[in-house]
Amino acid sequence: MIREKGPGQAQFWVIALIIGIAAGFAALFFRLGIERLQAFLYGTDDVAHLHSFAETLPWFLILVLPAAGGLIVGFILNWTTNDGRVRSVADVIEGAAMWEGRVEKRAGLGSALASFITLSAGGSSGREGPVVHLAAVMATWVSVRIEASGVTAREILGCAVAAAVSASFNAPIAGALFALEVVLRHFAVHAFAPIAIASVAGTVINRLEFGGVTEFVLPQKGGLAFYVELPAFLLLGVVAGVVAVALMRAIFLSDDFGNWLQKRINLPRVLRPAIAGLMLGGIAIAFPHIIGVGYETTSRALTGELVLHEAVVFTVLKVVAVSITMAGRMGGGVFSPALMVGALTGLAYGLIATAVFPEVSGSETLYALAGMGAVAAAVLGAPISTTLIVFELTGDWQTGLAVMVAVSISTAISTRLVDMSFFLTQLARRGVKLAAGPEAWLLATLRVASVMRKKEDPRAAGEDACWELIEDGVYIDGNATLDAAMPIFEKTGTPFIPVVTITGEGEGPELWGALHHVDALKAFNKKLSDAAIEEHS
């Protein structure tokens, strides 16, 4: 049996259905709530065309709203988190890999509220990332209540994520594959059925409110002169991969600069989102297209309503705005911005390509569609699910070859320049190395105290031998993990390491026992075996 602790299969499918419905409603209410609050703050009933409407508003309102929202966000995060950082999809991936399928609940709820305020007030990010983490918080609550084992809890987490994504995009196929490809990072057969059930449930919730319409409506089916035009889409993949890397690195560099500046001027972390909001408001006075999720501009790119210089300028400004939002710790996700940047990049490329080779070119909107998928896939590190999301967002299944070509090239390029994806690079920057595979991070899930032999154990190393090593500076804290212990074994060559705790300042260490090299290797091998069974069953 894969599941060691938790409900039986039939019960689990019922739980998957309930989780799917709950996560679907969470995504729906999150979206509707943002639209209602956004409509109230900006004074419009048509938030679908907020950017166009914002051009008619007084400049001071555009300036003040994001700053005021940022100030509120600062207080929320200061109260609910210990570091002022918004939790996101990266934390869900980390929870699935290292924390038995669980995420932080208090920080997660605070992050969802912060992202809700950010997107309503004009922050330039996406709503899908916060919804995914909110769904993960719900899954964590269920897993704790039923005392689920790691495998079961991860599947519950996958169900919640799939439902949240499918409800956000009205994309059941992509929602299920996103949970498997990005969060669980495997395609085990035993996980597919419950995740598919939850994904469909989330989609049904979306369609009860919005019907079966696609998020974007294309003006016509794109024509593709297959053999002649495919090289252009290969080159678009290269361009999209470079743009995706530029977007990710701009966010990370901005975050580093924000950290440096905050430390340099001793800025209270509660004010950091407010300053970022003020900067966004300043940009939005001239370019309101950066406000919020950006689906209006994305739709205009996909329908070819923008000229070349608009597509280029909006691309650059969106990258800047997203970087400010993320570096300012305001909240929100990177999915929708990646779609917008990709659509604008593809449109700009398509306008040039169709002008240079008009006799062998299809519609420039086809390039916008392919660019949208290519940039998003590279950012998310999810070529399969992102390709399907693009299809399900537009309903255009006839241009699959062009999109797949661009996506494959962009993903290949970006994975050479970052740690596989935006999310995994985020984790790597925090010292969590998931991109290299389970053999690189599983050691960090095993605490020394759980593997060591206590000093009362008859098989434990002798106390005299332990104290000799301690005097030589060879020891490890019991709260450490095996990823800290293994380099000590390699460096010293000793068969065991004394395990100690420091009782207080100026006092000597207290001996707990010893960590034996053979025990550490056995525990690591067991973890690897369990991971392989879970991923290939």
C-alpha positions as CSV (number, residue, x, y, z in Angstrom):
1,M,0.0,0.0,0.0
2,I,1.2,3.5,-0.9
3,R,-0.8,5.2,1.9
4,E,0.4,4.1,5.3
5,K,-2.0,6.2,7.3
6,G,-5.2,7.9,6.4
7,P,-8.5,7.1,4.7
8,G,-9.2,4.2,2.4
9,Q,-9.5,4.7,-1.4
10,A,-13.2,5.3,-1.5
11,Q,-13.1,7.6,1.4
12,F,-10.2,9.4,-0.1
13,W,-12.0,10.1,-3.3
14,V,-14.9,11.6,-1.3
15,I,-12.3,13.8,0.4
16,A,-10.8,14.8,-2.9
17,L,-14.3,15.8,-4.1
18,I,-14.9,17.9,-1.0
19,I,-11.5,19.5,-1.2
20,G,-12.1,20.3,-4.9
21,I,-15.4,22.0,-4.2
22,A,-14.0,23.9,-1.2
23,A,-10.9,25.1,-3.2
24,G,-13.1,25.9,-6.2
25,F,-15.2,28.2,-4.0
26,A,-12.1,29.7,-2.4
27,A,-10.8,30.6,-5.9
28,L,-14.2,31.9,-7.0
29,F,-14.7,34.1,-3.9
30,F,-11.1,35.4,-4.1
31,R,-11.7,36.5,-7.7
32,L,-15.1,38.0,-7.1
33,G,-13.9,39.7,-4.0
34,I,-11.1,41.4,-5.8
35,E,-13.4,42.5,-8.5
36,R,-15.9,44.0,-6.0
37,L,-13.3,45.8,-4.0
38,Q,-11.5,47.0,-7.1
39,A,-14.8,48.3,-8.5
40,F,-15.5,50.1,-5.2
41,L,-12.0,51.6,-4.9
42,Y,-11.7,52.8,-8.5
43,G,-15.4,53.7,-8.9
44,T,-16.2,51.5,-11.9
45,D,-18.7,48.7,-12.5
46,D,-16.6,47.3,-15.4
47,V,-13.4,46.0,-13.9
48,A,-12.7,44.0,-17.1
49,H,-11.8,47.4,-18.6
50,L,-10.3,49.0,-15.5
51,H,-7.1,50.1,-17.3
52,S,-9.1,52.1,-19.9
53,F,-11.3,53.6,-17.2
54,A,-8.3,54.5,-15.0
55,E,-7.1,56.9,-17.6
56,T,-10.0,59.1,-16.8
57,L,-9.4,59.2,-13.0
58,P,-7.7,61.9,-11.1
59,W,-3.9,61.3,-10.9
60,F,-3.7,61.5,-7.1
61,L,-6.2,58.7,-6.8
62,I,-4.1,56.5,-9.0
63,L,-1.1,57.4,-6.9
64,V,-2.6,57.0,-3.5
65,L,-4.6,53.7,-3.8
66,P,-1.7,51.3,-4.3
67,A,0.3,53.0,-1.6
68,A,-2.6,52.8,0.9
69,G,-3.1,49.2,-0.1
70,G,0.6,48.5,0.5
71,L,0.5,50.1,3.9
72,I,-2.4,47.8,4.9
73,V,-0.5,44.8,3.5
74,G,2.5,45.7,5.6
75,F,0.5,45.6,8.8
76,I,-1.1,42.3,7.8
77,L,2.2,40.6,7.0
78,N,3.9,42.0,10.1
79,W,1.1,40.5,12.2
80,T,0.8,37.1,10.5
81,T,4.3,36.3,9.5
82,N,7.7,36.3,11.2
83,D,9.6,37.7,8.2
84,G,7.2,39.9,6.3
85,R,7.3,37.6,3.3
86,V,4.2,36.6,1.3
87,R,3.7,32.8,1.0
88,S,3.3,31.6,-2.5
89,V,3.4,28.6,-4.9
90,A,7.1,28.1,-4.0
91,D,6.1,27.4,-0.3
92,V,3.5,24.9,-1.5
93,I,6.2,23.1,-3.4
94,E,8.4,23.1,-0.4
95,G,5.6,21.8,1.8
96,A,5.0,18.9,-0.6
97,A,8.6,18.0,-0.7
98,M,9.9,18.6,2.8
99,W,7.0,19.1,5.3
100,E,4.8,16.0,4.7
101,G,2.4,17.9,2.4
102,R,1.7,20.7,4.9
103,V,2.2,24.5,4.7
104,E,2.0,27.3,7.3
105,K,-1.6,28.1,8.1
106,R,-1.4,31.5,9.9
107,A,1.1,32.9,7.5
108,G,-0.8,31.4,4.5
109,L,-4.1,33.1,5.5
110,G,-2.3,36.4,6.1
111,S,-0.6,36.1,2.7
112,A,-4.0,35.5,1.0
113,L,-5.5,38.5,2.6
114,A,-2.4,40.6,1.8
115,S,-2.6,39.5,-1.9
116,F,-6.3,40.2,-1.9
117,I,-5.6,43.8,-0.8
118,T,-2.7,44.2,-3.2
119,L,-4.6,43.1,-6.3
120,S,-7.7,45.2,-5.4
121,A,-5.7,48.3,-4.7
122,G,-3.6,48.1,-7.9
123,G,-0.6,45.9,-7.3
124,S,0.8,44.4,-10.5
125,S,0.8,40.6,-9.9
126,G,-1.5,37.6,-10.4
127,R,-4.3,36.1,-8.3
128,E,-3.5,32.4,-9.1
129,G,-0.5,32.1,-6.8
130,P,-2.3,33.3,-3.7
131,V,-5.3,31.0,-4.5
132,V,-3.0,28.0,-4.8
133,H,-1.4,28.7,-1.4
134,L,-4.9,29.3,0.2
135,A,-6.0,26.0,-1.2
136,A,-2.9,24.4,0.3
137,V,-3.8,25.9,3.7
138,M,-7.2,24.2,3.4
139,A,-5.5,20.9,2.5
140,T,-3.2,21.2,5.5
141,W,-6.1,21.7,7.8
142,V,-7.7,18.5,6.5
143,S,-4.5,16.5,6.7
144,V,-3.9,17.5,10.3
145,R,-7.5,16.6,11.2
146,I,-7.4,13.1,9.7
147,E,-3.7,12.6,10.8
148,A,-2.7,11.8,7.2
149,S,0.7,10.3,6.4
150,G,3.1,12.2,4.1
151,V,1.9,10.4,1.0
152,T,-1.8,11.0,1.7
153,A,-1.2,14.6,2.7
154,R,0.7,15.3,-0.5
155,E,-2.2,13.9,-2.6
156,I,-4.7,16.0,-0.6
157,L,-2.4,19.0,-1.3
158,G,-2.4,18.1,-5.0
159,C,-6.2,17.9,-5.1
160,A,-6.5,21.3,-3.5
161,V,-4.0,22.9,-5.9
162,A,-5.6,21.3,-9.0
163,A,-9.0,22.6,-8.0
164,A,-7.7,26.1,-7.3
165,V,-5.9,26.3,-10.7
166,S,-8.8,24.8,-12.6
167,A,-11.3,27.1,-11.0
168,S,-9.1,30.1,-11.6
169,F,-8.6,29.4,-15.3
170,N,-11.7,27.3,-16.1
171,A,-9.1,24.7,-17.2
172,P,-9.7,21.2,-15.7
173,I,-7.0,19.4,-17.7
174,A,-4.3,22.0,-17.0
175,G,-5.3,22.2,-13.3
176,A,-4.7,18.5,-12.8
177,L,-1.5,18.5,-14.7
178,F,-0.2,21.6,-12.9
179,A,-0.6,19.9,-9.5
180,L,1.3,16.9,-10.7
181,E,4.0,18.7,-12.8
182,V,4.7,21.7,-10.6
183,V,3.7,20.9,-7.0
184,L,4.0,17.1,-6.6
185,R,6.6,17.0,-9.3
186,H,5.7,13.5,-10.4
187,F,3.0,11.8,-12.4
188,A,2.3,8.7,-10.2
189,V,-0.8,6.8,-11.3
190,H,-2.2,6.5,-7.8
191,A,-2.4,10.3,-7.5
192,F,-4.1,11.0,-10.8
193,A,-7.7,9.9,-10.1
194,P,-8.3,11.9,-6.9
195,I,-6.5,15.0,-8.4
196,A,-8.7,14.7,-11.6
197,I,-11.8,14.5,-9.4
198,A,-10.9,17.6,-7.5
199,S,-9.9,19.5,-10.7
200,V,-13.2,18.8,-12.3
201,A,-15.0,19.9,-9.1
202,G,-13.1,23.2,-9.1
203,T,-14.0,23.7,-12.8
204,V,-17.7,23.1,-12.1
205,I,-17.7,25.8,-9.4
206,N,-16.2,28.2,-11.9
207,R,-18.7,27.4,-14.6
208,L,-21.7,27.7,-12.2
209,E,-20.7,31.4,-12.0
210,F,-19.2,32.2,-15.4
211,G,-20.5,29.4,-17.7
212,G,-18.3,27.5,-20.1
213,V,-16.8,30.6,-21.8
214,T,-13.0,30.9,-22.2
215,E,-11.1,33.6,-20.5
216,F,-9.9,35.1,-23.8
217,V,-11.7,35.2,-27.1
218,L,-9.6,35.2,-30.2
219,P,-10.9,37.0,-33.2
220,Q,-10.1,34.2,-35.7
221,K,-8.4,30.9,-35.9
222,G,-4.7,31.5,-36.6
223,G,-3.4,30.3,-40.0
224,L,-0.1,28.5,-40.0
225,A,1.9,27.7,-43.1
226,F,3.4,24.7,-41.3
227,Y,6.7,23.9,-42.8
228,V,7.6,27.4,-43.9
229,E,6.5,29.2,-40.8
230,L,7.7,26.8,-38.1
231,P,11.3,28.2,-38.0
232,A,9.7,31.5,-37.0
233,F,8.1,29.9,-33.9
234,L,11.4,28.2,-33.1
235,L,13.0,31.7,-33.0
236,L,10.0,33.0,-31.0
237,G,10.8,30.3,-28.4
238,V,14.3,31.7,-28.1
239,V,13.1,35.2,-27.7
240,A,10.4,34.1,-25.2
241,G,13.0,32.1,-23.2
242,V,15.2,35.2,-22.9
243,V,12.3,37.4,-21.9
244,A,11.2,34.9,-19.3
245,V,14.7,34.8,-17.8
246,A,14.8,38.6,-17.8
247,L,11.5,38.7,-16.0
248,M,12.6,36.3,-13.3
249,R,16.0,37.9,-12.8
250,A,14.5,41.4,-12.7
251,I,12.3,40.2,-9.8
252,F,15.2,38.6,-7.9
253,L,17.5,41.6,-8.5
254,S,14.8,43.9,-7.3
255,D,14.2,41.8,-4.2
256,D,17.9,41.9,-3.4
257,F,18.0,45.6,-3.9
258,G,14.9,46.0,-1.7
259,N,16.6,43.9,1.0
260,W,19.8,46.0,0.8
261,L,18.0,49.3,0.9
262,Q,15.7,48.3,3.8
263,K,18.8,47.3,5.8
264,R,20.8,50.3,4.7
265,I,18.2,52.9,5.7
266,N,16.8,50.8,8.6
267,L,13.3,50.9,7.0
268,P,10.6,49.2,9.1
269,R,9.4,46.2,7.1
270,V,5.8,47.3,7.6
271,L,6.5,50.3,5.3
272,R,8.2,48.4,2.5
273,P,4.9,47.4,0.7
274,A,3.7,51.0,1.0
275,I,6.8,52.4,-0.7
276,A,6.4,49.8,-3.5
277,G,2.7,50.8,-3.9
278,L,3.7,54.5,-4.2
279,M,6.2,53.6,-6.9
280,L,3.5,51.6,-8.7
281,G,1.0,54.4,-8.4
282,G,3.6,56.8,-10.0
283,I,4.0,54.5,-13.0
284,A,0.2,53.9,-13.3
285,I,-0.5,57.6,-13.6
286,A,1.0,57.5,-17.1
287,F,0.5,53.7,-17.8
288,P,-2.6,52.3,-16.0
289,H,-2.1,49.0,-17.9
290,I,0.2,47.8,-15.1
291,I,-2.7,47.9,-12.5
292,G,-3.8,44.5,-11.2
293,V,-3.9,41.2,-13.0
294,G,-3.7,42.7,-16.5
295,Y,-6.2,40.5,-18.4
296,E,-7.5,43.5,-20.4
297,T,-4.1,44.2,-21.9
298,T,-3.5,40.5,-22.4
299,S,-6.8,40.2,-24.3
300,R,-5.9,43.2,-26.4
301,A,-2.6,41.6,-27.3
302,L,-4.2,38.3,-28.2
303,T,-6.7,40.1,-30.5
304,G,-4.1,42.3,-32.1
305,E,-5.4,45.6,-30.9
306,L,-2.0,47.0,-29.9
307,V,0.6,48.4,-32.2
308,L,4.3,47.5,-32.1
309,H,5.6,50.3,-29.9
310,E,2.7,49.7,-27.4
311,A,3.5,46.0,-27.1
312,V,7.2,46.7,-26.5
313,V,6.7,49.5,-24.0
314,F,3.9,47.6,-22.1
315,T,6.2,44.5,-21.9
316,V,9.0,46.5,-20.3
317,L,6.7,48.4,-18.0
318,K,5.0,45.2,-16.8
319,V,8.3,43.6,-16.0
320,V,9.2,46.7,-14.0
321,A,5.9,46.8,-12.2
322,V,5.9,43.1,-11.3
323,S,9.4,43.4,-10.0
324,I,8.4,46.4,-7.8
325,T,5.3,44.5,-6.5
326,M,7.3,41.4,-5.7
327,A,10.3,43.1,-4.3
328,G,8.0,45.3,-2.2
329,R,6.5,42.2,-0.6
330,M,3.0,43.3,-1.6
331,G,1.7,39.9,-2.5
332,G,0.2,38.2,-5.6
333,G,1.6,35.6,-8.0
334,V,3.7,35.5,-11.1
335,F,1.4,33.4,-13.4
336,S,-0.8,36.1,-14.8
337,P,2.1,38.6,-15.3
338,A,3.9,35.9,-17.2
339,L,0.9,35.4,-19.5
340,M,0.7,39.1,-20.1
341,V,4.4,39.6,-20.8
342,G,4.3,36.5,-23.0
343,A,1.3,37.7,-25.1
344,L,2.9,41.2,-25.5
345,T,6.2,39.6,-26.5
346,G,4.6,37.3,-29.0
347,L,2.6,40.1,-30.5
348,A,5.6,42.4,-30.9
349,Y,7.5,39.5,-32.5
350,G,4.6,38.6,-34.7
351,L,4.1,42.2,-35.9
352,I,7.7,42.2,-37.0
353,A,7.7,38.7,-38.5
354,T,4.5,39.2,-40.5
355,A,5.7,42.6,-41.8
356,V,9.0,41.1,-43.0
357,F,7.6,37.9,-44.5
358,P,3.9,38.7,-45.2
359,E,3.5,36.1,-48.0
360,V,4.3,33.2,-45.7
361,S,3.0,34.4,-42.4
362,G,-0.2,33.7,-40.5
363,S,-1.8,36.1,-38.1
364,E,0.3,38.1,-35.6
365,T,-2.2,37.0,-33.0
366,L,-1.0,33.4,-33.4
367,Y,2.4,34.6,-32.3
368,A,0.9,36.4,-29.3
369,L,-0.8,33.1,-28.3
370,A,2.4,31.1,-28.7
371,G,4.4,33.8,-26.9
372,M,2.0,33.7,-24.0
373,G,2.5,30.0,-23.5
374,A,6.3,30.1,-24.1
375,V,7.0,32.8,-21.5
376,A,4.6,31.4,-18.9
377,A,6.0,27.8,-19.4
378,A,9.5,29.0,-18.9
379,V,8.7,31.0,-15.8
380,L,6.7,28.3,-14.2
381,G,8.9,25.4,-15.3
382,A,5.7,23.7,-16.5
383,P,5.6,23.2,-20.2
384,I,2.9,20.6,-20.2
385,S,0.3,22.2,-18.0
386,T,1.1,25.7,-19.3
387,T,0.5,24.6,-22.9
388,L,-2.8,23.1,-21.9
389,I,-3.8,26.3,-19.9
390,V,-3.2,28.4,-23.1
391,F,-5.4,26.1,-25.1
392,E,-8.1,26.1,-22.4
393,L,-7.9,29.8,-21.9
394,T,-8.5,30.5,-25.6
395,G,-10.4,27.5,-26.8
396,D,-8.0,27.4,-29.8
397,W,-6.8,23.9,-30.2
398,Q,-5.8,24.2,-33.9
399,T,-2.6,26.0,-33.3
400,G,-1.1,23.5,-30.9
401,L,2.0,22.8,-33.0
402,A,3.1,26.4,-33.0
403,V,2.6,26.8,-29.3
404,M,4.4,23.5,-28.5
405,V,7.4,24.4,-30.6
406,A,7.7,27.8,-28.9
407,V,7.1,26.4,-25.4
408,S,9.7,23.6,-25.8
409,I,12.5,26.0,-27.0
410,S,11.8,28.6,-24.3
411,T,11.7,26.1,-21.5
412,A,15.0,24.5,-22.7
413,I,16.7,27.9,-22.7
414,S,15.4,29.1,-19.4
415,T,16.3,25.9,-17.5
416,R,19.9,26.5,-18.4
417,L,19.9,30.0,-16.9
418,V,17.8,29.5,-13.7
419,D,17.1,26.7,-11.3
420,M,14.5,25.0,-13.5
421,S,11.7,27.6,-12.8
422,F,10.8,30.8,-10.9
423,F,9.5,28.8,-7.9
424,L,12.5,26.5,-7.6
425,T,14.9,29.5,-7.9
426,Q,13.0,31.2,-5.2
427,L,13.5,28.2,-3.0
428,A,17.2,27.9,-3.9
429,R,17.7,31.5,-2.9
430,R,16.4,30.5,0.6
431,G,18.8,27.5,0.7
432,V,16.2,24.9,-0.3
433,K,17.7,22.9,-3.2
434,L,14.8,21.0,-4.8
435,A,15.8,21.5,-8.4
436,A,18.6,18.9,-8.2
437,G,16.2,16.1,-7.3
438,P,15.4,14.2,-4.1
439,E,18.9,13.0,-3.5
440,A,19.9,16.6,-2.9
441,W,17.2,17.6,-0.5
442,L,15.9,14.5,1.3
443,L,18.7,14.6,3.8
444,A,17.3,17.9,5.0
445,T,14.0,16.2,6.0
446,L,15.7,13.9,8.5
447,R,16.6,15.3,11.9
448,V,19.7,14.0,13.6
449,A,17.7,13.3,16.8
450,S,15.4,10.9,15.0
451,V,18.3,8.8,13.6
452,M,20.9,8.9,16.4
453,R,21.5,6.3,19.1
454,K,20.8,7.7,22.5
455,K,23.7,7.3,25.0
456,E,21.5,4.8,27.0
457,D,21.4,2.5,23.9
458,P,23.7,-0.5,24.4
459,R,24.7,-0.1,20.7
460,A,25.7,3.5,21.1
461,A,29.2,4.8,21.0
462,G,31.1,5.0,24.3
463,E,30.8,8.3,26.2
464,D,34.6,8.5,26.6
465,A,35.1,8.2,22.8
466,C,32.3,10.8,22.3
467,W,33.9,13.3,24.6
468,E,37.3,12.9,22.9
469,L,35.7,13.9,19.6
470,I,33.8,16.8,21.3
471,E,37.1,18.1,22.6
472,D,38.5,18.0,19.1
473,G,35.5,20.0,17.9
474,V,33.7,17.1,16.2
475,Y,30.0,17.1,17.2
476,I,26.6,18.1,15.9
477,D,23.4,19.6,17.4
478,G,20.5,17.2,17.9
479,N,18.2,19.6,16.1
480,A,20.3,19.7,13.0
481,T,19.5,17.6,9.9
482,L,21.5,15.0,8.1
483,D,22.5,17.4,5.3
484,A,24.6,19.1,8.0
485,A,25.9,15.8,9.3
486,M,27.1,14.0,6.1
487,P,29.8,16.6,5.3
488,I,31.2,16.0,8.8
489,F,31.4,12.3,8.2
490,E,33.1,12.9,4.9
491,K,35.6,15.4,6.4
492,T,36.6,13.5,9.5
493,G,36.2,9.9,8.4
494,T,34.8,9.0,11.9
495,P,32.2,6.2,12.1
496,F,30.0,8.3,14.5
497,I,29.5,11.9,15.5
498,P,28.6,12.9,19.1
499,V,25.2,14.5,19.3
500,V,25.0,17.4,21.8
501,T,22.9,20.4,22.8
502,I,24.3,23.7,24.1
503,T,22.5,24.3,27.5
504,G,23.4,28.0,27.8
505,E,26.0,30.7,27.2
506,G,29.3,29.8,28.8
507,E,28.2,26.3,29.6
508,G,29.6,23.1,28.1
509,P,27.6,20.9,25.7
510,E,25.3,18.2,27.0
511,L,25.7,14.8,25.4
512,W,22.6,13.2,23.9
513,G,24.1,10.2,22.1
514,A,25.8,9.6,18.8
515,L,24.9,9.6,15.1
516,H,26.4,6.6,13.4
517,H,27.3,6.9,9.7
518,V,25.7,3.6,8.9
519,D,22.4,4.7,10.5
520,A,22.4,7.9,8.6
521,L,23.0,6.1,5.3
522,K,20.2,3.6,6.1
523,A,17.8,6.4,6.9
524,F,18.7,8.2,3.7
525,N,18.3,5.0,1.6
526,K,14.9,4.4,3.2
527,K,13.8,7.9,2.2
528,L,15.0,7.5,-1.3
529,S,13.2,4.2,-1.6
530,D,9.9,5.6,-0.3
531,A,10.2,8.6,-2.7
532,A,10.8,6.2,-5.6
533,I,7.8,4.1,-4.7
534,E,5.6,7.1,-4.4
535,E,6.7,8.6,-7.7
536,H,6.5,5.4,-9.8
537,S,3.4,3.7,-8.4
